[in-house]
Amino acid sequence: MPKEILLSKKNIAGITGLLLLLVGVRVFEDALFYDPFINFFKTEFQHQRLPDFDAVQLFLGLLFRYSVNTVLSLGILCLLFRQKQILVVSFWMYVLFFILLSIAFFWLLRYDPDYMMLFYVRRFLIQPLFLVLFIPAFYYQKFAK
């Protein structure tokens, strides 16, 4: 019994540390990532022009940020569920979502002037929102059996 409690405390400490790292990604986003849309979306952007950007650098910045968030999120899922199958499924879902959202993001930048749709697609790319969706889904799946 004490070993299980110690393991639980280690998991809680690990999850707390990973969550703090996710917060750090958000706090230091200006210094860590190339994203000219950070300041754009903090203003009244509906009636402004899109900022100038380098598409390759923007893609690489989004890929880097998404990857950092993904690794930290997978670490949290690993500590919460301790099942390899959940990690494998989550990893492939993260890859698929990045591909689909990146295509949507750059398509919206090029062809669609709907800034709100661009805002929300970008939000899924730069924030660990999938973690917020995956945790309840995997808990439901685990306890529904």
N, CA, C and O atoms as a GROMACS GRO file, in nm:
protein
  580
    1MET      N    1   0.081  -0.121   0.000
    1MET     CA    2   0.000   0.000   0.000
    1MET      C    3   0.085   0.127   0.000
    1MET      O    4   0.059   0.215  -0.082
    2PRO      N    5   0.186   0.143   0.088
    2PRO     CA    6   0.265   0.266   0.086
    2PRO      C    7   0.334   0.289  -0.049
    2PRO      O    8   0.350   0.404  -0.091
    3LYS      N    9   0.376   0.180  -0.117
    3LYS     CA   10   0.441   0.196  -0.247
    3LYS      C   11   0.344   0.258  -0.347
    3LYS      O   12   0.383   0.342  -0.428
    4GLU      N   13   0.216   0.216  -0.342
    4GLU     CA   14   0.115   0.273  -0.433
    4GLU      C   15   0.093   0.421  -0.403
    4GLU      O   16   0.077   0.501  -0.495
    5ILE      N   17   0.093   0.456  -0.277
    5ILE     CA   18   0.075   0.596  -0.240
    5ILE      C   19   0.195   0.677  -0.288
    5ILE      O   20   0.178   0.787  -0.341
    6LEU      N   21   0.316   0.624  -0.270
    6LEU     CA   22   0.436   0.693  -0.316
    6LEU      C   23   0.433   0.711  -0.467
    6LEU      O   24   0.468   0.817  -0.518
    7LEU      N   25   0.392   0.607  -0.538
    7LEU     CA   26   0.381   0.615  -0.684
    7LEU      C   27   0.279   0.721  -0.721
    7LEU      O   28   0.301   0.797  -0.816
    8SER      N   29   0.170   0.726  -0.650
    8SER     CA   30   0.068   0.826  -0.677
    8SER      C   31   0.122   0.967  -0.654
    8SER      O   32   0.094   1.058  -0.731
    9LYS      N   33   0.199   0.985  -0.549
    9LYS     CA   34   0.258   1.115  -0.522
    9LYS      C   35   0.358   1.153  -0.631
    9LYS      O   36   0.366   1.269  -0.670
   10LYS      N   37   0.434   1.054  -0.679
   10LYS     CA   38   0.527   1.080  -0.789
   10LYS      C   39   0.450   1.122  -0.915
   10LYS      O   40   0.492   1.213  -0.987
   11ASN      N   41   0.340   1.055  -0.940
   11ASN     CA   42   0.259   1.090  -1.058
   11ASN      C   43   0.205   1.232  -1.045
   11ASN      O   44   0.207   1.308  -1.142
   12ILE      N   45   0.157   1.265  -0.928
   12ILE     CA   46   0.103   1.400  -0.907
   12ILE      C   47   0.213   1.504  -0.924
   12ILE      O   48   0.191   1.609  -0.985
   13ALA      N   49   0.330   1.476  -0.871
   13ALA     CA   50   0.443   1.569  -0.886
   13ALA      C   51   0.483   1.582  -1.033
   13ALA      O   52   0.510   1.692  -1.081
   14GLY      N   53   0.487   1.470  -1.103
   14GLY     CA   54   0.522   1.473  -1.245
   14GLY      C   55   0.420   1.549  -1.328
   14GLY      O   56   0.456   1.628  -1.414
   15ILE      N   57   0.293   1.526  -1.301
   15ILE     CA   58   0.187   1.596  -1.374
   15ILE      C   59   0.193   1.745  -1.344
   15ILE      O   60   0.177   1.828  -1.434
   16THR      N   61   0.215   1.779  -1.218
   16THR     CA   62   0.227   1.921  -1.180
   16THR      C   63   0.344   1.986  -1.252
   16THR      O   64   0.332   2.098  -1.302
   17GLY      N   65   0.457   1.918  -1.258
   17GLY     CA   66   0.573   1.970  -1.328
   17GLY      C   67   0.547   1.991  -1.477
   17GLY      O   68   0.585   2.093  -1.535
   18LEU      N   69   0.481   1.893  -1.538
   18LEU     CA   70   0.450   1.905  -1.681
   18LEU      C   71   0.349   2.017  -1.706
   18LEU      O   72   0.360   2.089  -1.805
   19LEU      N   73   0.252   2.032  -1.617
   19LEU     CA   74   0.157   2.143  -1.632
   19LEU      C   75   0.227   2.278  -1.617
   19LEU      O   76   0.194   2.373  -1.689
   20LEU      N   77   0.322   2.287  -1.527
   20LEU     CA   78   0.399   2.410  -1.512
   20LEU      C   79   0.481   2.439  -1.638
   20LEU      O   80   0.497   2.555  -1.677
   21LEU      N   81   0.533   2.336  -1.701
   21LEU     CA   82   0.606   2.355  -1.827
   21LEU      C   83   0.511   2.404  -1.937
   21LEU      O   84   0.548   2.487  -2.019
   22LEU      N   85   0.388   2.351  -1.939
   22LEU     CA   86   0.290   2.401  -2.036
   22LEU      C   87   0.259   2.549  -2.012
   22LEU      O   88   0.244   2.626  -2.106
   23VAL      N   89   0.249   2.586  -1.886
   23VAL     CA   90   0.229   2.728  -1.852
   23VAL      C   91   0.350   2.809  -1.897
   23VAL      O   92   0.335   2.920  -1.949
   24GLY      N   93   0.470   2.755  -1.878
   24GLY     CA   94   0.591   2.823  -1.921
   24GLY      C   95   0.595   2.846  -2.071
   24GLY      O   96   0.642   2.950  -2.118
   25VAL      N   97   0.546   2.750  -2.147
   25VAL     CA   98   0.538   2.767  -2.292
   25VAL      C   99   0.450   2.887  -2.324
   25VAL      O  100   0.484   2.967  -2.412
   26ARG      N  101   0.342   2.901  -2.255
   26ARG     CA  102   0.250   3.013  -2.277
   26ARG      C  103   0.311   3.146  -2.232
   26ARG      O  104   0.300   3.247  -2.302
   27VAL      N  105   0.375   3.145  -2.117
   27VAL     CA  106   0.432   3.269  -2.062
   27VAL      C  107   0.545   3.322  -2.150
   27VAL      O  108   0.556   3.443  -2.171
   28PHE      N  109   0.629   3.232  -2.201
   28PHE     CA  110   0.746   3.274  -2.278
   28PHE      C  111   0.726   3.257  -2.428
   28PHE      O  112   0.824   3.244  -2.502
   29GLU      N  113   0.602   3.258  -2.474
   29GLU     CA  114   0.573   3.235  -2.616
   29GLU      C  115   0.638   3.338  -2.707
   29GLU      O  116   0.683   3.303  -2.816
   30ASP      N  117   0.645   3.463  -2.665
   30ASP     CA  118   0.705   3.566  -2.749
   30ASP      C  119   0.854   3.540  -2.774
   30ASP      O  120   0.904   3.563  -2.884
   31ALA      N  121   0.922   3.492  -2.673
   31ALA     CA  122   1.066   3.468  -2.685
   31ALA      C  123   1.097   3.334  -2.753
   31ALA      O  124   1.200   3.321  -2.818
   32LEU      N  125   1.009   3.237  -2.738
   32LEU     CA  126   1.039   3.102  -2.787
   32LEU      C  127   0.997   3.077  -2.932
   32LEU      O  128   1.060   2.997  -3.001
   33PHE      N  129   0.891   3.142  -2.979
   33PHE     CA  130   0.831   3.105  -3.107
   33PHE      C  131   0.812   3.225  -3.199
   33PHE      O  132   0.783   3.336  -3.154
   34TYR      N  133   0.829   3.200  -3.328
   34TYR     CA  134   0.796   3.302  -3.427
   34TYR      C  135   0.646   3.293  -3.453
   34TYR      O  136   0.597   3.192  -3.504
   35ASP      N  137   0.574   3.397  -3.420
   35ASP     CA  138   0.430   3.401  -3.446
   35ASP      C  139   0.384   3.547  -3.448
   35ASP      O  140   0.356   3.605  -3.343
   36PRO      N  141   0.376   3.606  -3.568
   36PRO     CA  142   0.332   3.746  -3.577
   36PRO      C  143   0.185   3.765  -3.543
   36PRO      O  144   0.137   3.878  -3.533
   37PHE      N  145   0.113   3.655  -3.524
   37PHE     CA  146  -0.030   3.666  -3.494
   37PHE      C  147  -0.058   3.677  -3.345
   37PHE      O  148  -0.172   3.701  -3.305
   38ILE      N  149   0.044   3.660  -3.261
   38ILE     CA  150   0.024   3.673  -3.116
   38ILE      C  151  -0.029   3.812  -3.084
   38ILE      O  152  -0.133   3.825  -3.019
   39ASN      N  153   0.041   3.913  -3.128
   39ASN     CA  154  -0.002   4.051  -3.100
   39ASN      C  155  -0.123   4.091  -3.184
   39ASN      O  156  -0.206   4.170  -3.140
   40PHE      N  157  -0.132   4.038  -3.305
   40PHE     CA  158  -0.244   4.070  -3.393
   40PHE      C  159  -0.377   4.032  -3.328
   40PHE      O  160  -0.471   4.111  -3.328
   41PHE      N  161  -0.384   3.912  -3.272
   41PHE     CA  162  -0.509   3.866  -3.213
   41PHE      C  163  -0.535   3.922  -3.073
   41PHE      O  164  -0.642   3.900  -3.017
   42LYS      N  165  -0.438   3.994  -3.017
   42LYS     CA  166  -0.461   4.062  -2.889
   42LYS      C  167  -0.530   4.197  -2.909
   42LYS      O  168  -0.573   4.259  -2.812
   43THR      N  169  -0.540   4.242  -3.033
   43THR     CA  170  -0.600   4.371  -3.063
   43THR      C  171  -0.739   4.350  -3.123
   43THR      O  172  -0.788   4.238  -3.131
   44GLU      N  173  -0.801   4.460  -3.163
   44GLU     CA  174  -0.928   4.454  -3.237
   44GLU      C  175  -0.896   4.417  -3.380
   44GLU      O  176  -0.887   4.504  -3.467
   45PHE      N  177  -0.880   4.290  -3.405
   45PHE     CA  178  -0.827   4.243  -3.533
   45PHE      C  179  -0.930   4.233  -3.644
   45PHE      O  180  -0.893   4.218  -3.760
   46GLN      N  181  -1.057   4.241  -3.612
   46GLN     CA  182  -1.161   4.219  -3.713
   46GLN      C  183  -1.153   4.317  -3.830
   46GLN      O  184  -1.189   4.282  -3.942
   47HIS      N  185  -1.107   4.437  -3.805
   47HIS     CA  186  -1.105   4.538  -3.910
   47HIS      C  187  -0.963   4.578  -3.950
   47HIS      O  188  -0.942   4.686  -4.005
   48GLN      N  189  -0.867   4.492  -3.923
   48GLN     CA  190  -0.728   4.519  -3.958
   48GLN      C  191  -0.682   4.422  -4.066
   48GLN      O  192  -0.745   4.319  -4.092
   49ARG      N  193  -0.572   4.457  -4.127
   49ARG     CA  194  -0.510   4.366  -4.223
   49ARG      C  195  -0.422   4.268  -4.148
   49ARG      O  196  -0.371   4.298  -4.040
   50LEU      N  197  -0.405   4.150  -4.207
   50LEU     CA  198  -0.315   4.052  -4.147
   50LEU      C  199  -0.173   4.107  -4.145
   50LEU      O  200  -0.132   4.178  -4.237
   51PRO      N  201  -0.098   4.075  -4.041
   51PRO     CA  202   0.041   4.120  -4.038
   51PRO      C  203   0.125   4.046  -4.143
   51PRO      O  204   0.089   3.937  -4.187
   52ASP      N  205   0.234   4.107  -4.183
   52ASP     CA  206   0.327   4.039  -4.273
   52ASP      C  207   0.390   3.923  -4.199
   52ASP      O  208   0.416   3.930  -4.079
   53PHE      N  209   0.413   3.814  -4.273
   53PHE     CA  210   0.473   3.697  -4.210
   53PHE      C  211   0.550   3.617  -4.315
   53PHE      O  212   0.524   3.625  -4.435
   54ASP      N  213   0.644   3.540  -4.265
   54ASP     CA  214   0.720   3.446  -4.346
   54ASP      C  215   0.652   3.310  -4.327
   54ASP      O  216   0.654   3.255  -4.217
   55ALA      N  217   0.593   3.256  -4.433
   55ALA     CA  218   0.513   3.133  -4.422
   55ALA      C  219   0.595   3.014  -4.373
   55ALA      O  220   0.547   2.935  -4.292
   56VAL      N  221   0.717   3.001  -4.422
   56VAL     CA  222   0.801   2.887  -4.380
   56VAL      C  223   0.837   2.900  -4.233
   56VAL      O  224   0.827   2.804  -4.156
   57GLN      N  225   0.879   3.020  -4.194
   57GLN     CA  226   0.916   3.042  -4.054
   57GLN      C  227   0.793   3.026  -3.964
   57GLN      O  228   0.804   2.972  -3.853
   58LEU      N  229   0.678   3.071  -4.009
   58LEU     CA  230   0.555   3.054  -3.931
   58LEU      C  231   0.521   2.907  -3.915
   58LEU      O  232   0.487   2.863  -3.805
   59PHE      N  233   0.531   2.830  -4.023
   59PHE     CA  234   0.503   2.687  -4.015
   59PHE      C  235   0.599   2.618  -3.918
   59PHE      O  236   0.557   2.538  -3.835
   60LEU      N  237   0.728   2.650  -3.929
   60LEU     CA  238   0.826   2.588  -3.839
   60LEU      C  239   0.802   2.628  -3.694
   60LEU      O  240   0.818   2.546  -3.603
   61GLY      N  241   0.762   2.753  -3.671
   61GLY     CA  242   0.730   2.797  -3.536
   61GLY      C  243   0.608   2.724  -3.480
   61GLY      O  244   0.607   2.684  -3.364
   62LEU      N  245   0.506   2.708  -3.565
   62LEU     CA  246   0.386   2.634  -3.521
   62LEU      C  247   0.420   2.488  -3.495
   62LEU      O  248   0.373   2.429  -3.397
   63LEU      N  249   0.501   2.429  -3.583
   63LEU     CA  250   0.542   2.289  -3.565
   63LEU      C  251   0.620   2.272  -3.435
   63LEU      O  252   0.597   2.176  -3.361
   64PHE      N  253   0.712   2.364  -3.408
   64PHE     CA  254   0.791   2.355  -3.285
   64PHE      C  255   0.702   2.368  -3.162
   64PHE      O  256   0.713   2.289  -3.068
   65ARG      N  257   0.614   2.466  -3.162
   65ARG     CA  258   0.528   2.488  -3.046
   65ARG      C  259   0.431   2.370  -3.028
   65ARG      O  260   0.411   2.324  -2.916
   66TYR      N  261   0.373   2.324  -3.136
   66TYR     CA  262   0.281   2.211  -3.130
   66TYR      C  263   0.355   2.086  -3.079
   66TYR      O  264   0.301   2.009  -3.000
   67SER      N  265   0.478   2.068  -3.124
   67SER     CA  266   0.557   1.952  -3.080
   67SER      C  267   0.588   1.959  -2.931
   67SER      O  268   0.577   1.858  -2.861
   68VAL      N  269   0.626   2.076  -2.883
   68VAL     CA  270   0.655   2.092  -2.740
   68VAL      C  271   0.528   2.062  -2.659
   68VAL      O  272   0.532   1.987  -2.562
   69ASN      N  273   0.416   2.121  -2.700
   69ASN     CA  274   0.290   2.096  -2.630
   69ASN      C  275   0.252   1.948  -2.636
   69ASN      O  276   0.200   1.894  -2.539
   70THR      N  277   0.276   1.884  -2.750
   70THR     CA  278   0.243   1.743  -2.767
   70THR      C  279   0.326   1.656  -2.675
   70THR      O  280   0.271   1.567  -2.609
   71VAL      N  281   0.455   1.679  -2.669
   71VAL     CA  282   0.542   1.598  -2.583
   71VAL      C  283   0.500   1.613  -2.436
   71VAL      O  284   0.492   1.514  -2.364
   72LEU      N  285   0.475   1.736  -2.394
   72LEU     CA  286   0.433   1.757  -2.255
   72LEU      C  287   0.296   1.693  -2.229
   72LEU      O  288   0.274   1.635  -2.123
   73SER      N  289   0.206   1.705  -2.325
   73SER     CA  290   0.072   1.645  -2.309
   73SER      C  291   0.079   1.493  -2.305
   73SER      O  292   0.010   1.430  -2.226
   74LEU      N  293   0.163   1.435  -2.390
   74LEU     CA  294   0.179   1.289  -2.388
   74LEU      C  295   0.240   1.243  -2.255
   74LEU      O  296   0.207   1.136  -2.205
   75GLY      N  297   0.328   1.324  -2.199
   75GLY     CA  298   0.382   1.292  -2.067
   75GLY      C  299   0.274   1.291  -1.960
   75GLY      O  300   0.272   1.203  -1.874
   76ILE      N  301   0.185   1.387  -1.967
   76ILE     CA  302   0.073   1.391  -1.871
   76ILE      C  303  -0.017   1.270  -1.891
   76ILE      O  304  -0.058   1.207  -1.793
   77LEU      N  305  -0.049   1.238  -2.016
   77LEU     CA  306  -0.134   1.121  -2.042
   77LEU      C  307  -0.066   0.993  -1.995
   77LEU      O  308  -0.133   0.903  -1.944
   78CYS      N  309   0.064   0.984  -2.012
   78CYS     CA  310   0.139   0.867  -1.966
   78CYS      C  311   0.130   0.852  -1.815
   78CYS      O  312   0.108   0.742  -1.765
   79LEU      N  313   0.147   0.962  -1.743
   79LEU     CA  314   0.140   0.957  -1.597
   79LEU      C  315  -0.002   0.930  -1.546
   79LEU      O  316  -0.020   0.868  -1.442
   80LEU      N  317  -0.100   0.979  -1.620
   80LEU     CA  318  -0.239   0.958  -1.577
   80LEU      C  319  -0.288   0.816  -1.601
   80LEU      O  320  -0.356   0.758  -1.516
   81PHE      N  321  -0.254   0.760  -1.717
   81PHE     CA  322  -0.318   0.634  -1.757
   81PHE      C  323  -0.225   0.513  -1.755
   81PHE      O  324  -0.272   0.400  -1.740
   82ARG      N  325  -0.095   0.533  -1.771
   82ARG     CA  326   0.001   0.423  -1.768
   82ARG      C  327  -0.036   0.312  -1.867
   82ARG      O  328  -0.023   0.194  -1.835
   83GLN      N  329  -0.083   0.349  -1.986
   83GLN     CA  330  -0.117   0.250  -2.088
   83GLN      C  331  -0.052   0.290  -2.219
   83GLN      O  332  -0.073   0.400  -2.270
   84LYS      N  333   0.028   0.199  -2.275
   84LYS     CA  334   0.098   0.227  -2.399
   84LYS      C  335   0.000   0.252  -2.513
   84LYS      O  336   0.025   0.337  -2.599
   85GLN      N  337  -0.109   0.180  -2.514
   85GLN     CA  338  -0.208   0.193  -2.621
   85GLN      C  339  -0.264   0.336  -2.626
   85GLN      O  340  -0.284   0.391  -2.734
   86ILE      N  341  -0.289   0.395  -2.512
   86ILE     CA  342  -0.340   0.532  -2.507
   86ILE      C  343  -0.236   0.629  -2.562
   86ILE      O  344  -0.271   0.722  -2.634
   87LEU      N  345  -0.110   0.607  -2.530
   87LEU     CA  346  -0.005   0.695  -2.582
   87LEU      C  347   0.009   0.683  -2.733
   87LEU      O  348   0.025   0.784  -2.802
   88VAL      N  349   0.002   0.562  -2.784
   88VAL     CA  350   0.015   0.542  -2.929
   88VAL      C  351  -0.102   0.607  -3.002
   88VAL      O  352  -0.082   0.678  -3.101
   89VAL      N  353  -0.222   0.584  -2.955
   89VAL     CA  354  -0.340   0.644  -3.017
   89VAL      C  355  -0.333   0.796  -3.008
   89VAL      O  356  -0.362   0.866  -3.106
   90SER      N  357  -0.295   0.848  -2.893
   90SER     CA  358  -0.285   0.993  -2.875
   90SER      C  359  -0.180   1.052  -2.968
   90SER      O  360  -0.203   1.156  -3.031
   91PHE      N  361  -0.065   0.987  -2.978
   91PHE     CA  362   0.041   1.036  -3.066
   91PHE      C  363  -0.009   1.048  -3.209
   91PHE      O  364   0.011   1.152  -3.272
   92TRP      N  365  -0.073   0.944  -3.260
   92TRP     CA  366  -0.120   0.948  -3.399
   92TRP      C  367  -0.234   1.047  -3.418
   92TRP      O  368  -0.248   1.105  -3.525
   93MET      N  369  -0.314   1.067  -3.315
   93MET     CA  370  -0.419   1.169  -3.324
   93MET      C  371  -0.356   1.309  -3.328
   93MET      O  372  -0.401   1.395  -3.403
   94TYR      N  373  -0.253   1.331  -3.247
   94TYR     CA  374  -0.183   1.460  -3.250
   94TYR      C  375  -0.121   1.484  -3.388
   94TYR      O  376  -0.130   1.595  -3.440
   95VAL      N  377  -0.060   1.383  -3.447
   95VAL     CA  378  -0.001   1.397  -3.580
   95VAL      C  379  -0.108   1.430  -3.683
   95VAL      O  380  -0.092   1.523  -3.762
   96LEU      N  381  -0.217   1.355  -3.682
   96LEU     CA  382  -0.326   1.377  -3.777
   96LEU      C  383  -0.386   1.516  -3.760
   96LEU      O  384  -0.410   1.586  -3.859
   97PHE      N  385  -0.410   1.557  -3.637
   97PHE     CA  386  -0.468   1.689  -3.612
   97PHE      C  387  -0.373   1.800  -3.655
   97PHE      O  388  -0.417   1.904  -3.706
   98PHE      N  389  -0.243   1.781  -3.635
   98PHE     CA  390  -0.149   1.884  -3.679
   98PHE      C  391  -0.154   1.900  -3.831
   98PHE      O  392  -0.157   2.012  -3.882
   99ILE      N  393  -0.155   1.790  -3.901
   99ILE     CA  394  -0.160   1.796  -4.048
   99ILE      C  395  -0.288   1.866  -4.094
   99ILE      O  396  -0.282   1.958  -4.176
  100LEU      N  397  -0.401   1.824  -4.041
  100LEU     CA  398  -0.529   1.882  -4.083
  100LEU      C  399  -0.540   2.030  -4.045
  100LEU      O  400  -0.584   2.112  -4.125
  101LEU      N  401  -0.501   2.063  -3.923
  101LEU     CA  402  -0.511   2.202  -3.877
  101LEU      C  403  -0.411   2.293  -3.948
  101LEU      O  404  -0.442   2.409  -3.974
  102SER      N  405  -0.293   2.242  -3.980
  102SER     CA  406  -0.196   2.323  -4.053
  102SER      C  407  -0.246   2.354  -4.194
  102SER      O  408  -0.235   2.467  -4.241
  103ILE      N  409  -0.302   2.254  -4.259
  103ILE     CA  410  -0.359   2.277  -4.392
  103ILE      C  411  -0.472   2.380  -4.383
  103ILE      O  412  -0.478   2.473  -4.463
  104ALA      N  413  -0.559   2.363  -4.286
  104ALA     CA  414  -0.671   2.458  -4.268
  104ALA      C  415  -0.619   2.598  -4.238
  104ALA      O  416  -0.670   2.696  -4.293
  105PHE      N  417  -0.519   2.608  -4.151
  105PHE     CA  418  -0.465   2.738  -4.112
  105PHE      C  419  -0.407   2.813  -4.232
  105PHE      O  420  -0.440   2.929  -4.254
  106PHE      N  421  -0.323   2.746  -4.308
  106PHE     CA  422  -0.260   2.814  -4.421
  106PHE      C  423  -0.359   2.837  -4.535
  106PHE      O  424  -0.344   2.933  -4.611
  107TRP      N  425  -0.458   2.752  -4.548
  107TRP     CA  426  -0.563   2.777  -4.646
  107TRP      C  427  -0.643   2.902  -4.608
  107TRP      O  428  -0.672   2.986  -4.692
  108LEU      N  429  -0.677   2.912  -4.480
  108LEU     CA  430  -0.749   3.030  -4.433
  108LEU      C  431  -0.666   3.157  -4.451
  108LEU      O  432  -0.719   3.262  -4.489
  109LEU      N  433  -0.538   3.149  -4.423
  109LEU     CA  434  -0.451   3.265  -4.443
  109LEU      C  435  -0.451   3.310  -4.588
  109LEU      O  436  -0.449   3.430  -4.618
  110ARG      N  437  -0.454   3.215  -4.677
  110ARG     CA  438  -0.443   3.246  -4.820
  110ARG      C  439  -0.575   3.285  -4.884
  110ARG      O  440  -0.580   3.378  -4.965
  111TYR      N  441  -0.684   3.215  -4.849
  111TYR     CA  442  -0.807   3.228  -4.926
  111TYR      C  443  -0.929   3.281  -4.852
  111TYR      O  444  -1.023   3.328  -4.916
  112ASP      N  445  -0.930   3.277  -4.722
  112ASP     CA  446  -1.052   3.311  -4.648
  112ASP      C  447  -1.029   3.430  -4.554
  112ASP      O  448  -0.941   3.423  -4.468
  113PRO      N  449  -1.104   3.536  -4.570
  113PRO     CA  450  -1.084   3.653  -4.482
  113PRO      C  451  -1.152   3.641  -4.345
  113PRO      O  452  -1.156   3.739  -4.271
  114ASP      N  453  -1.205   3.524  -4.311
  114ASP     CA  454  -1.273   3.506  -4.183
  114ASP      C  455  -1.170   3.493  -4.071
  114ASP      O  456  -1.116   3.385  -4.046
  115TYR      N  457  -1.144   3.605  -4.004
  115TYR     CA  458  -1.040   3.607  -3.901
  115TYR      C  459  -1.077   3.523  -3.778
  115TYR      O  460  -0.989   3.470  -3.711
  116MET      N  461  -1.205   3.510  -3.748
  116MET     CA  462  -1.243   3.431  -3.631
  116MET      C  463  -1.212   3.283  -3.653
  116MET      O  464  -1.165   3.215  -3.561
  117MET      N  465  -1.238   3.233  -3.772
  117MET     CA  466  -1.205   3.093  -3.801
  117MET      C  467  -1.052   3.074  -3.794
  117MET      O  468  -1.004   2.974  -3.740
  118LEU      N  469  -0.979   3.169  -3.847
  118LEU     CA  470  -0.833   3.164  -3.840
  118LEU      C  471  -0.787   3.165  -3.695
  118LEU      O  472  -0.696   3.090  -3.657
  119PHE      N  473  -0.849   3.249  -3.613
  119PHE     CA  474  -0.817   3.257  -3.471
  119PHE      C  475  -0.835   3.121  -3.402
  119PHE      O  476  -0.748   3.078  -3.327
  120TYR      N  477  -0.947   3.055  -3.428
  120TYR     CA  478  -0.976   2.929  -3.358
  120TYR      C  479  -0.890   2.814  -3.408
  120TYR      O  480  -0.849   2.729  -3.329
  121VAL      N  481  -0.864   2.808  -3.538
  121VAL     CA  482  -0.776   2.703  -3.590
  121VAL      C  483  -0.636   2.721  -3.531
  121VAL      O  484  -0.573   2.625  -3.488
  122ARG      N  485  -0.588   2.844  -3.530
  122ARG     CA  486  -0.458   2.873  -3.472
  122ARG      C  487  -0.455   2.838  -3.324
  122ARG      O  488  -0.354   2.788  -3.274
  123ARG      N  489  -0.563   2.863  -3.253
  123ARG     CA  490  -0.572   2.833  -3.110
  123ARG      C  491  -0.549   2.683  -3.085
  123ARG      O  492  -0.480   2.645  -2.990
  124PHE      N  493  -0.606   2.598  -3.170
  124PHE     CA  494  -0.584   2.454  -3.153
  124PHE      C  495  -0.441   2.415  -3.185
  124PHE      O  496  -0.391   2.315  -3.132
  125LEU      N  497  -0.374   2.492  -3.269
  125LEU     CA  498  -0.234   2.462  -3.302
  125LEU      C  499  -0.138   2.506  -3.192
  125LEU      O  500  -0.035   2.442  -3.170
  126ILE      N  501  -0.169   2.615  -3.123
  126ILE     CA  502  -0.070   2.670  -3.029
  126ILE      C  503  -0.100   2.640  -2.883
  126ILE      O  504  -0.013   2.659  -2.798
  127GLN      N  505  -0.219   2.596  -2.851
  127GLN     CA  506  -0.254   2.566  -2.712
  127GLN      C  507  -0.277   2.416  -2.696
  127GLN      O  508  -0.317   2.349  -2.791
  128PRO      N  509  -0.254   2.362  -2.578
  128PRO     CA  510  -0.273   2.217  -2.557
  128PRO      C  511  -0.421   2.180  -2.534
  128PRO      O  512  -0.455   2.113  -2.436
  129LEU      N  513  -0.507   2.224  -2.624
  129LEU     CA  514  -0.650   2.199  -2.608
  129LEU      C  515  -0.686   2.052  -2.624
  129LEU      O  516  -0.782   2.004  -2.564
  130PHE      N  517  -0.609   1.979  -2.706
  130PHE     CA  518  -0.640   1.837  -2.723
  130PHE      C  519  -0.623   1.760  -2.593
  130PHE      O  520  -0.694   1.662  -2.569
  131LEU      N  521  -0.530   1.802  -2.509
  131LEU     CA  522  -0.513   1.739  -2.378
  131LEU      C  523  -0.641   1.752  -2.296
  131LEU      O  524  -0.683   1.657  -2.230
  132VAL      N  525  -0.701   1.870  -2.302
  132VAL     CA  526  -0.826   1.894  -2.228
  132VAL      C  527  -0.938   1.805  -2.282
  132VAL      O  528  -1.030   1.769  -2.208
  133LEU      N  529  -0.932   1.771  -2.409
  133LEU     CA  530  -1.033   1.683  -2.468
  133LEU      C  531  -1.001   1.535  -2.446
  133LEU      O  532  -1.092   1.455  -2.423
  134PHE      N  533  -0.874   1.501  -2.452
  134PHE     CA  534  -0.834   1.360  -2.441
  134PHE      C  535  -0.852   1.303  -2.300
  134PHE      O  536  -0.894   1.189  -2.284
  135ILE      N  537  -0.820   1.382  -2.198
  135ILE     CA  538  -0.826   1.329  -2.061
  135ILE      C  539  -0.966   1.279  -2.026
  135ILE      O  540  -0.980   1.165  -1.983
  136PRO      N  541  -1.071   1.360  -2.043
  136PRO     CA  542  -1.204   1.305  -2.011
  136PRO      C  543  -1.246   1.192  -2.103
  136PRO      O  544  -1.315   1.100  -2.060
  137ALA      N  545  -1.205   1.197  -2.229
  137ALA     CA  546  -1.242   1.090  -2.322
  137ALA      C  547  -1.179   0.958  -2.280
  137ALA      O  548  -1.245   0.855  -2.282
  138PHE      N  549  -1.051   0.960  -2.243
  138PHE     CA  550  -0.984   0.836  -2.202
  138PHE      C  551  -1.033   0.788  -2.065
  138PHE      O  552  -1.040   0.667  -2.042
  139TYR      N  553  -1.066   0.880  -1.975
  139TYR     CA  554  -1.124   0.838  -1.848
  139TYR      C  555  -1.259   0.772  -1.870
  139TYR      O  556  -1.289   0.669  -1.810
  140TYR      N  557  -1.339   0.831  -1.954
  140TYR     CA  558  -1.470   0.772  -1.983
  140TYR      C  559  -1.453   0.633  -2.043
  140TYR      O  560  -1.520   0.538  -2.003
  141GLN      N  561  -1.362   0.622  -2.138
  141GLN     CA  562  -1.338   0.492  -2.203
  141GLN      C  563  -1.288   0.389  -2.101
  141GLN      O  564  -1.328   0.273  -2.104
  142LYS      N  565  -1.200   0.433  -2.012
  142LYS     CA  566  -1.143   0.341  -1.912
  142LYS      C  567  -1.248   0.290  -1.814
  142LYS      O  568  -1.250   0.172  -1.780
  143PHE      N  569  -1.335   0.380  -1.768
  143PHE     CA  570  -1.431   0.342  -1.666
  143PHE      C  571  -1.563   0.292  -1.722
  143PHE      O  572  -1.646   0.239  -1.648
  144ALA      N  573  -1.585   0.308  -1.850
  144ALA     CA  574  -1.708   0.258  -1.912
  144ALA      C  575  -1.701   0.109  -1.938
  144ALA      O  576  -1.804   0.044  -1.958
  145LYS      N  577  -1.578   0.054  -1.938
  145LYS     CA  578  -1.562  -0.090  -1.966
  145LYS      C  579  -1.606  -0.175  -1.850
  145LYS      O  580  -1.599  -0.297  -1.856
   0.00000   0.00000   0.00000
